[in-house]
Amino acid sequence: MTGSVLRVRLAAVAALALVVVGSVESQEPDAPTPKELKEAVGVLRDVYETDYQAAEIDAKAKVVLARKLFDGAPKRKTAVLQYAFYDEARRLAATGGDSRLALDALVALTSRFKGAPPELASETLKLLGAAGLPPGAAAGLIALASEAAADALDREDYAGAVALGKLLVKVSEPPEDPTRHAEAKKLLARAESLKTAVDTIKTKPDDPFANEVLGRYWALTRGRWDVGVKYLARGTNVLLAAAAVKDAAEPKTAKERTAAADAWFKLAKDYRGAEHRVLIDRAWEWYSAALAVAAGDEDLKPAERIKEIQETYPELFDQTLEGHTGAVAAVAVTPDGKTLVSVSNDKTVRLWDGGTGKLRKVLDGHTDWVGSLVLTRDGARAVTAGGDNTIRVWDLKAQKELKVIEGHTVAVRGLALTADGRTLISGAGDKTCRAWDLATGTELKRYGSGKDAVESVAVTLDGKYVLAGNDAGGVTVYEAKSGDVVSTYDKHEGARVPTIVTTADGKTAISGGRDKDIHVWDIATGKEIRRFKGHSDYVYQLALSPDGKSLLSASSDKTVCVWDVRSGKELKKFEGHTDGVQGACFAPDGRFVFSASWDRSIRKWRLSTVLAAGMKKVD
């Protein structure tokens, strides 16, 4: 095989490895536990004892054994042994310097088993780097090494980032890829600097230089002020440290918050590019926080500065995503925040970059409008439904349709998934609420008497209750296993109920409908707890923040509102859509809100940290 052909093959395999990690279908077997894998490898070493002994002293013998295990993996009857065969093939091939076989084994692991550790790619690269690679083969690792190194930094694996950075510098050496080589050197320098700073902080927590490095990285590069401020406050830059001290003091009054905002706003003038925008952004956060508690004339300065910043840097606060040719019905964001999914009356499912808003892919398949959307908790799959009476399952990494679930005879209007992602709940105009095995598409159960069209469904986090909202203004709560009716809620004044969410503890439901109010009620008894009033038209969709403290509502009155769940207080209203809003969701970090409208657009709105505080999901 020529060097150029091998480079193409390696690049393709590397790209595939990145795509498939963590994005397999649920019918694929689970990756074994560490204990199971250790036991399986022990079996391999016993069976192939002679081969392993030879491999310990000869690189070629490692590759020979790796090939034997790779070819033998599909013949094993148990998933654990298959995984062990591929994993050992990967390790032996990498340490033996056979990059093609190592990456083939990596792809087999990540594409054939559910839950294969994402660190496999990084580990494989490290082993290949340590083994030494022929010049032609090394080039194919550039894309994979770049992604893995960046991922290591994100995971705060600085030692791993250094190792991968060195490998990336090596494999991209000119004339192979001069541009990537320069980028690799920068990445390596950053990783080495961060690793040194982290190591220093362990023994000298007040070291100003180490604190400066970490503070600038977390706050000015990553925008993670919750981490970076404490380091900046002990850093070498006097002005940054002074501003950070005010920030870290968690100011409560409008005056104190405005002072913190002023400090960052003034500093921003001395910076350029990304750092300038990050500092301006932080100033806006504190001006917004000041405005939230201001009394009397205290609101004058923060209000004016907020207006100035938002007019000067509109891209930080309000972004419009256009491309759909029909009304956009719903949006959802993957847990990592990287992918936004939307569905529309134009019969398409679209994938967007969650950060830039750039359209990535249009997924075709539905033959009529698409109105319902839900993502699995791991962000690997999307489930959609609509006017063609079908439910479709999509692989978001591979960007393709996996399955069509059929059975409903009228438009499917509601979807919900159990926490484990195995059971799908659907509701349709054919007056049925159904449970499906998501992996096989098999119908498992039906709920209710079929008297009313089902407009919305929900399932509690523990999977104990299934809720179905109908077109007659009621919501019925069913015991998931038995199908028995637990309670009913009928306070929506006969108006259809298109949206229901449940709190994490499984005790409270929140529903919205044509009666314009948001209803909070007890799931076990059906007793109303409170109502949120403020929308002037139909409440079409509700979404809870990751921590359950805030509620998002989308309405036909063209607005999106953020509410405090406990008090019912309206915290924020977003206005700008030119037609009714059908869908809305929080970004995983709680700092942004996405909305979908009949005006054919998706909007991305910014929340200040005073509102987003606590919304970030805790792993």
C-alpha positions in Angstrom: 0.0 0.0 0.0 1.4 3.4 -1.0 2.0 6.1 1.6 -0.7 8.4 0.1 -3.3 5.6 0.1 -2.4 4.6 3.6 -2.8 8.2 4.7 -6.2 8.4 3.2 -7.3 5.2 4.8 -6.0 6.2 8.3 -7.6 9.6 8.0 -10.9 8.0 7.2 -10.6 5.5 10.0 -9.6 8.2 12.4 -12.6 10.3 11.5 -14.9 7.2 11.9 -13.4 6.5 15.3 -14.3 10.0 16.4 -17.8 9.8 15.0 -18.7 6.5 16.6 -17.4 6.9 20.1 -20.4 6.8 22.4 -22.9 6.8 19.6 -24.0 3.3 19.0 -27.5 1.8 18.8 -29.0 0.5 22.0 -29.4 -3.0 20.6 -25.6 -3.3 20.5 -24.2 -5.1 23.6 -22.9 -3.0 26.5 -19.1 -2.7 26.9 -18.0 -4.9 29.8 -17.2 -3.6 33.3 -13.6 -3.2 34.2 -13.9 -6.3 36.3 -15.4 -8.3 33.5 -12.8 -7.1 31.1 -10.0 -8.0 33.4 -11.3 -11.5 33.8 -11.8 -12.0 30.1 -8.3 -10.8 29.3 -7.1 -13.3 31.9 -8.8 -16.0 29.9 -7.1 -14.8 26.7 -3.7 -14.9 28.3 -4.2 -18.5 29.5 -5.5 -19.6 26.1 -2.8 -17.8 24.1 0.0 -18.1 26.7 2.7 -19.0 24.1 1.7 -16.1 21.8 1.7 -13.6 24.7 5.2 -14.8 25.8 6.5 -14.2 22.3 4.8 -10.8 22.1 6.6 -9.6 25.3 9.9 -9.7 23.6 9.2 -9.1 19.9 7.2 -6.3 18.3 6.4 -8.4 15.2 4.9 -11.1 17.5 2.7 -8.5 19.1 1.3 -7.6 15.7 0.8 -11.3 14.7 -1.1 -11.9 18.0 -3.1 -8.7 17.5 -4.2 -9.9 14.0 -5.1 -13.3 15.4 -7.3 -11.7 18.1 -8.9 -9.2 15.8 -9.9 -11.9 13.2 -11.1 -14.2 16.0 -13.2 -11.6 17.8 -16.4 -12.0 15.7 -16.4 -15.8 16.3 -16.7 -15.4 20.1 -20.2 -16.2 21.4 -20.2 -13.7 24.3 -20.1 -9.9 24.0 -17.5 -9.7 26.9 -15.1 -12.0 25.1 -15.6 -10.2 21.7 -14.8 -6.9 23.4 -11.7 -8.4 25.1 -10.4 -9.8 21.8 -10.8 -6.4 20.1 -9.4 -4.5 23.0 -6.3 -6.6 23.3 -5.9 -6.5 19.5 -6.0 -2.7 19.8 -3.4 -2.6 22.5 -1.0 -5.1 21.0 -1.2 -3.5 17.5 -0.6 0.0 18.9 2.4 -1.1 21.0 3.7 -3.1 18.1 3.5 -0.1 15.8 0.7 -1.3 13.4 -1.4 1.9 13.3 -3.9 0.6 10.8 -4.8 -2.5 12.8 -4.9 -0.5 16.0 -7.3 2.0 14.6 -9.4 -0.8 13.0 -9.7 -2.4 16.4 -10.6 0.9 18.0 -13.4 1.4 15.4 -14.7 -2.1 16.1 -14.9 -1.3 19.9 -16.6 2.0 19.6 -19.0 1.0 16.8 -20.1 -2.4 18.1 -20.4 -1.9 21.8 -22.6 0.5 23.7 -20.6 2.6 26.3 -17.1 2.0 25.1 -14.9 4.5 27.0 -14.2 7.7 25.1 -10.6 7.6 26.4 -9.8 4.6 24.1 -8.9 7.0 21.3 -6.5 9.0 23.4 -5.0 5.8 24.9 -4.5 4.3 21.4 -2.7 7.4 20.2 -0.4 7.5 23.2 0.6 3.8 22.6 1.2 4.5 18.9 3.3 7.5 19.7 5.4 5.6 22.1 5.9 2.8 19.6 7.2 5.0 16.9 5.5 5.2 13.5 6.7 5.1 9.9 6.5 8.6 8.3 3.7 7.7 5.8 1.5 6.1 8.4 1.9 8.8 11.0 0.2 11.4 8.8 -3.1 9.6 9.1 -3.2 10.2 12.8 -3.3 14.0 12.6 -7.0 14.5 12.8 -7.5 11.9 15.5 -4.6 13.3 17.6 -5.9 16.9 17.3 -9.4 16.0 18.6 -8.1 13.7 21.3 -5.6 16.4 22.6 -8.3 19.1 22.7 -10.6 16.6 24.5 -7.9 15.8 27.0 -7.7 19.6 27.9 -11.5 19.7 28.2 -11.3 16.8 30.7 -8.5 18.5 32.6 -6.2 15.6 31.7 -3.2 17.8 31.3 -0.6 15.0 31.4 -2.6 13.3 28.6 -2.8 16.5 26.7 0.9 16.9 26.8 1.5 13.4 25.6 -1.0 13.8 22.8 0.4 17.2 22.0 3.9 15.8 21.6 2.5 13.1 19.3 0.6 15.7 17.2 3.7 17.8 16.9 5.6 14.7 15.7 3.1 13.4 13.2 2.4 16.9 11.7 6.0 17.9 11.1 6.6 19.7 7.9 6.1 19.1 5.0 3.3 16.8 6.2 1.0 19.5 7.6 2.7 22.9 8.4 -0.5 24.6 9.5 -1.5 21.8 11.9 2.1 21.6 13.1 2.0 25.2 14.2 -1.3 24.7 15.9 0.1 21.5 17.5 3.0 23.4 19.0 0.7 26.0 20.5 -1.5 23.3 22.0 1.5 21.5 23.4 2.9 24.7 24.9 -0.5 25.4 26.6 -0.8 21.8 27.9 2.7 21.9 29.3 2.1 25.3 30.9 -1.1 24.1 32.5 0.4 20.8 33.7 3.3 22.7 35.3 0.8 25.2 37.0 -1.4 22.4 38.3 1.6 20.5 39.7 2.9 23.7 41.3 -0.5 24.6 42.9 -0.5 21.2 44.6 2.4 22.2 46.8 2.3 26.0 46.5 -1.4 27.0 46.3 -0.6 30.7 46.5 2.1 30.7 43.8 1.2 33.8 41.7 2.6 32.6 38.4 0.8 29.2 38.5 -2.4 31.0 39.6 -2.1 33.4 36.7 -1.7 30.6 34.2 -4.8 28.7 35.5 -6.8 31.9 35.9 -6.3 33.1 32.4 -7.0 29.7 31.0 -10.2 29.0 32.9 -11.6 32.5 32.8 -10.3 34.2 29.7 -9.9 31.2 27.4 -12.7 28.8 28.6 -15.1 31.4 30.0 -15.4 29.4 33.2 -15.4 32.2 35.7 -16.7 29.9 38.4 -13.3 28.2 38.3 -11.0 31.0 37.0 -11.8 33.9 39.4 -10.2 32.3 42.4 -6.9 31.8 40.5 -6.9 35.3 39.0 -7.4 36.8 42.4 -4.0 35.3 43.4 -2.3 35.9 40.1 0.5 38.3 39.1 -1.6 40.8 37.1 -2.6 43.4 39.7 -5.6 44.8 37.8 -7.0 41.4 37.0 -6.5 40.3 40.6 -8.3 43.4 41.9 -11.3 42.8 39.7 -11.3 39.1 40.5 -11.3 39.8 44.2 -14.5 41.9 43.8 -16.0 39.1 41.6 -15.1 36.3 44.0 -16.7 38.2 46.9 -20.1 37.3 45.4 -21.5 40.9 45.7 -25.2 41.0 46.8 -26.2 44.7 46.5 -26.7 46.6 43.3 -23.9 48.9 44.2 -21.4 46.1 44.8 -22.4 44.3 41.6 -22.1 47.4 39.6 -18.6 47.9 41.0 -17.6 44.4 40.0 -19.0 45.0 36.5 -17.2 48.3 36.2 -13.9 46.6 37.0 -14.2 44.1 34.2 -15.6 46.7 31.8 -12.7 49.0 32.3 -10.2 46.2 32.0 -11.7 45.0 28.7 -10.4 48.2 27.0 -6.9 46.9 27.4 -7.5 43.6 25.7 -8.2 42.5 22.1 -9.9 39.7 20.3 -11.4 36.8 22.3 -10.2 38.0 25.7 -11.8 41.4 25.1 -15.1 39.8 24.4 -14.9 37.5 27.4 -14.2 40.4 29.7 -17.0 42.5 28.2 -19.3 39.5 28.6 -18.3 39.2 32.3 -19.1 42.9 32.8 -22.5 42.3 31.3 -23.1 39.5 33.6 -22.6 41.7 36.7 -24.5 44.6 35.3 -27.4 42.3 34.7 -27.1 41.0 38.2 -27.1 44.5 39.5 -30.2 45.4 37.6 -32.0 42.4 39.0 -31.7 43.8 42.6 -31.6 47.6 41.8 -33.9 50.0 43.6 -34.6 53.5 42.5 -31.9 55.2 40.6 -29.5 52.3 41.2 -30.7 50.9 37.9 -29.5 53.8 35.7 -25.9 52.8 35.2 -26.3 49.0 34.8 -29.3 49.5 32.5 -27.3 51.9 30.2 -24.3 49.7 30.2 -26.3 46.6 29.4 -27.9 48.4 26.5 -24.5 49.6 25.2 -22.9 46.1 25.4 -25.8 44.4 23.8 -25.9 46.9 20.9 -22.2 46.7 20.4 -21.8 42.9 20.7 -25.2 41.4 19.5 -23.6 38.1 18.6 -23.1 37.4 22.3 -26.8 37.7 23.2 -29.2 37.0 20.4 -28.6 34.7 17.4 -31.0 33.7 14.7 -30.7 30.4 13.0 -32.5 30.3 9.6 -32.9 27.5 7.0 -36.2 25.8 7.7 -38.8 26.5 5.1 -41.8 25.9 7.4 -42.7 26.6 10.9 -40.2 25.2 13.4 -42.0 23.1 16.0 -39.4 22.0 18.5 -35.7 22.2 19.5 -33.4 20.2 21.8 -29.7 20.4 22.7 -27.4 17.4 23.3 -26.0 17.2 26.9 -22.6 18.3 25.7 -24.1 21.4 24.1 -22.5 20.8 20.8 -25.5 19.8 18.7 -28.9 21.5 18.4 -31.7 19.5 16.8 -34.8 21.0 15.3 -37.9 19.7 13.6 -40.3 21.5 11.3 -43.4 21.6 9.2 -41.1 21.4 6.3 -40.8 17.6 7.0 -37.2 17.8 8.0 -35.0 17.2 11.0 -32.0 19.6 11.1 -28.7 19.4 13.0 -26.9 22.7 13.9 -23.7 23.5 15.7 -24.8 24.4 19.2 -22.1 27.1 19.5 -21.9 28.8 16.1 -25.4 28.1 14.9 -24.1 26.7 11.6 -26.3 24.2 9.9 -24.6 20.8 9.8 -27.1 18.4 8.3 -30.7 18.1 7.0 -32.2 14.7 7.8 -35.0 13.6 5.4 -37.4 10.8 6.0 -40.6 12.1 7.3 -43.3 12.6 4.7 -45.4 15.2 6.6 -44.9 17.8 9.2 -42.6 17.0 12.2 -43.8 18.3 15.5 -42.4 16.2 18.3 -38.8 15.7 19.4 -36.9 14.1 22.3 -33.2 13.1 22.8 -31.8 10.2 24.6 -30.0 11.3 27.8 -26.6 10.4 26.3 -27.3 12.6 23.3 -26.6 9.8 20.9 -30.1 9.6 19.3 -33.0 11.8 18.5 -36.6 10.5 18.3 -39.1 12.5 16.2 -42.7 12.2 15.2 -45.4 14.1 13.3 -48.1 14.1 10.7 -47.1 11.0 8.8 -48.2 8.9 11.8 -44.6 7.5 12.3 -41.9 7.7 14.9 -38.4 7.9 13.6 -35.1 7.3 15.5 -32.0 9.0 14.3 -28.3 8.5 15.0 -27.0 12.0 15.7 -23.3 11.1 15.3 -23.7 9.2 12.0 -26.4 11.6 11.0 -28.7 8.9 9.7 -32.1 7.3 10.3 -31.9 4.2 12.4 -35.5 3.0 12.6 -39.1 3.8 11.8 -41.7 2.8 14.4 -45.2 2.4 13.0 -48.5 1.7 14.7 -50.3 5.0 15.3 -53.0 5.7 12.7 -53.1 9.5 13.2 -50.5 12.2 13.7 -48.2 11.6 16.7 -48.2 14.7 18.9 -46.3 13.8 22.0 -43.0 11.9 22.8 -41.2 11.1 26.1 -38.3 8.8 27.0 -37.6 6.9 30.2 -34.3 7.9 31.9 -32.5 4.8 30.7 -33.5 5.6 27.1 -35.0 2.1 26.6 -38.7 2.9 26.6 -40.5 5.5 24.5 -43.9 6.9 25.4 -46.0 8.4 22.6 -49.4 10.0 22.3 -51.4 10.6 19.2 -54.6 11.9 17.7 -55.8 8.3 17.4 -56.7 8.6 21.1 -53.9 6.2 22.2 -50.9 6.6 24.6 -48.4 3.8 23.9 -45.1 2.5 25.3 -42.5 1.1 22.9 -39.2 -0.7 23.2 -37.0 1.9 21.5 -34.4 -0.7 20.4 -36.8 -3.0 18.6 -39.7 -0.7 17.9 -42.0 -3.2 19.6 -45.2 -1.9 21.3 -45.1 -2.8 24.9 -48.3 -1.3 26.4 -51.2 1.0 25.9 -52.6 3.4 28.5 -56.1 4.8 28.9 -59.6 4.1 27.4 -59.0 6.0 24.1 -61.8 8.5 24.7 -59.8 11.7 23.9 -57.0 12.5 21.4 -53.6 12.6 23.2 -51.8 15.9 22.8 -48.8 15.4 25.1 -47.0 12.8 27.2 -44.5 12.7 30.0 -42.8 10.0 32.2 -41.4 10.6 35.6 -37.6 10.2 36.1 -38.0 7.0 38.0 -40.2 5.6 35.3 -43.1 5.0 37.8 -45.7 7.2 36.2 -46.8 8.0 32.6 -48.8 11.2 32.1 -51.0 11.9 29.1 -52.6 15.3 28.3 -55.6 15.4 26.0 -57.6 17.7 23.8 -60.4 18.1 26.4 -58.3 19.9 29.0 -57.3 17.0 31.1 -54.2 15.1 32.1 -54.3 11.5 33.3 -51.6 9.9 35.4 -51.0 6.1 34.9 -49.0 3.7 36.9 -46.4 2.7 34.3 -46.3 -1.0 34.9 -50.0 -1.8 35.5 -51.6 0.9 33.5 -53.9 1.8 36.4 -55.1 5.4 36.7 -53.4 7.1 39.6 -55.0 10.5 39.3 -56.4 13.1 36.9 -56.0 16.8 36.6 -58.7 18.7 34.8 -58.2 22.4 35.6 -57.3 23.5 32.0 -60.9 24.6 31.4 -61.5 22.2 28.6 -58.6 23.5 26.5 -56.1 21.1 24.9 -52.9 20.4 26.8 -49.9 20.2 24.5 -47.1 20.2 27.0 -46.3 18.5 30.4 -43.1 18.2 32.3 -42.4 16.5 35.7 -39.9 17.4 38.4 -36.9 15.2 39.1 -38.4 13.8 42.3 -41.5 12.5 40.4 -43.9 14.3 42.7 -44.9 17.3 40.7 -46.2 17.9 37.2 -46.3 21.2 35.3 -48.7 21.6 32.3 -49.6 24.3 29.9 -52.3 24.8 27.3 -54.8 27.0 25.4 -56.0 28.5 28.7 -52.8 30.6 28.7 -51.8 29.6 32.3 -49.1 27.3 33.6 -50.4 24.8 36.1 -48.3 23.2 38.8 -49.9 20.2 40.5 -49.4 17.1 42.6 -49.0 13.9 40.5 -50.2 11.5 43.2 -53.4 13.4 44.0 -54.1 15.6 41.0 -54.4 18.6 43.4 -53.4 22.0 42.1 -50.4 23.6 43.8 -50.1 27.0 42.0 -50.5 28.7 38.7 -48.1 31.0 36.7 -49.9 33.8 34.9 -48.3 36.1 32.4 -48.7 34.8 28.8 -51.5 36.3 26.8 -52.0 33.4 24.5 -51.6 29.6 24.2 -48.7 28.0 26.2 -47.3 25.6 23.7 -44.2 24.0 25.3 -42.5 23.9 28.8 -39.0 22.9 29.7 -37.3 22.6 33.1 -33.7 23.8 33.6 -31.2 21.0 34.3 -31.4 21.6 38.1 -35.2 21.9 38.0 -35.2 25.4 39.6 -36.3 27.3 36.5 -39.0 26.8 34.0 -39.1 27.8 30.4 -42.4 28.4 28.5 -43.0 29.0 24.8 -46.2 30.7 23.8 -48.3 31.7 20.8 -48.0 35.3 22.1 -44.5 35.3 20.4 -42.6 35.3 23.7 -40.4 32.9 25.7 -40.5 33.3 29.5 -38.3 32.0 32.3 -40.0 31.4 35.6 -38.8 30.6 39.1 -40.4 27.2 39.8 -40.8 27.7 43.5 -42.3 31.1 43.6 -43.9 31.4 40.1 -42.1 34.7 39.6 -41.4 35.6 36.0 -37.6 36.0 35.8 -37.1 36.9 32.1 -39.1 37.4 29.0 -37.5 37.1 25.5 -39.2 39.0 22.7 -38.2 39.1 19.0 -40.0 36.3 17.2 -42.5 37.6 14.6 -44.9 34.8 15.1 -45.9 32.3 17.8 -43.3 30.2 19.6 -43.9 26.5 19.6 -40.7 25.1 21.2 -38.0 26.0 23.7 -35.2 24.5 25.7 -32.3 25.4 28.0 -28.7 24.8 26.9 -27.1 22.3 29.3 -25.1 25.0 31.1 -28.2 27.1 31.6 -26.6 30.2 30.0 -28.6 30.1 26.8 -32.2 29.4 25.7 -33.2 28.2 22.3 -36.7 28.8 20.9 -38.5 27.6 17.8 -41.2 29.6 16.0 -43.9 29.7 13.3 -41.8 32.5 11.8 -39.5 29.6 10.5 -36.6 30.6 12.7 -34.7 29.4 15.8 -33.4 32.0 18.2 -30.6 31.6 20.7 -31.0 33.9 23.7 -28.6 34.7 26.5 -29.3 34.4 30.2 -27.3 36.3 32.8 -25.7 34.1 35.5 -27.9 35.6 38.1 -30.7 33.7 36.3 -28.6 30.8 35.1 -27.0 30.2 38.5 -27.5 26.6 39.5 -29.0 25.6 36.1 -25.9 23.7 35.1 -26.4 20.0 35.4 -24.3 18.3 38.1 -22.8 15.1 36.9 
